[in-house]
Amino acid sequence: MKHPVDAHVGKRIRHRRWMVGMTQQQLADKVGIKFQQIQKYETGMNRVSASRLWDIADALGVSISFFFEGLDDARENARSAEADLMADKEALELVRSYYAIPEAQRRRLFDLARVLSDAA
């Protein structure tokens, strides 16, 4: 599961890269990694280490704080979305049903759901 901070930092990386007209490959080359890793950072699937964030900030010409701007707003929006989800009767029923499934089968269902959401 993505952490909201990782997703926010990734969006800010993508935003700045796009603003300076740089491709993922160009950024990856400047930082010394593969472009697939940049993709994972930008989607928030992989967490960016402090030293890597330093390198990315340098390559994009911004301070590290740039990647955290607006984080408080993003955190509030995430809380609001979570509250909305838990207010949804269908979502609550789904969660209750999910936890009623035996653990081994629940794990398989979770893996299937993850594959389906990645394909969407």
VENDA-V135833 format. One record per backbone hydrogen bond with DSSP energy under -0.5 kcal/mol. NH is the residue of the N-H (numbers start at 0). CO is the residue of the C=O. E is the energy in kcal/mol with one decimal. If there is no record, write none. Layout:
nh: [NH:NH]
co: [CO:CO]
e: [E:E]
//
This chain:
nh: [6:7:8:9:10:11:12:13:14:15:16:17:18:19:20:21:26:27:28:29:30:31:32:36:37:38:39:40:41:42:43:43:44:45:48:52:53:54:55:56:57:58:59:60:60:61:65:66:67:68:68:70:73:74:75:76:77:78:79:80:81:82:83:84:85:86:87:87:88:91:92:93:94:95:96:97:98:99:99:100:100:105:106:107:108:109:110:111:112:113:114:115:116:117:118:119]
co: [2:3:4:5:6:7:8:9:10:11:12:13:14:15:17:16:22:23:24:25:26:27:27:33:33:34:35:36:37:38:39:40:39:39:46:48:49:50:51:52:53:54:55:56:57:56:62:63:64:64:65:67:69:70:71:72:73:74:75:76:77:78:79:80:81:82:83:84:86:87:88:89:90:91:92:93:94:95:96:96:97:101:102:103:104:105:106:107:108:109:110:111:112:113:114:115]
e: [-2.2:-2.3:-2.9:-2.4:-2.2:-2.2:-2.3:-2.5:-2.7:-2.5:-2.7:-2.5:-2.4:-2.0:-1.1:-2.8:-2.2:-2.7:-2.5:-2.0:-2.0:-2.0:-2.3:-1.1:-1.1:-2.2:-2.1:-2.3:-2.9:-1.7:-0.7:-0.9:-1.3:-1.6:-0.5:-2.7:-2.1:-1.9:-2.6:-2.7:-2.2:-2.4:-2.1:-0.8:-0.6:-2.4:-1.4:-1.4:-1.5:-0.7:-0.9:-1.8:-2.1:-2.7:-2.1:-2.4:-2.2:-2.2:-2.3:-2.5:-2.4:-2.6:-2.4:-2.3:-2.3:-1.0:-0.6:-1.1:-0.6:-2.3:-2.4:-2.2:-2.4:-2.6:-2.6:-2.5:-2.1:-0.8:-0.7:-0.6:-1.2:-2.8:-2.3:-1.4:-2.4:-2.6:-2.4:-2.2:-2.5:-2.4:-2.1:-2.5:-2.4:-2.2:-1.6:-1.0]
//
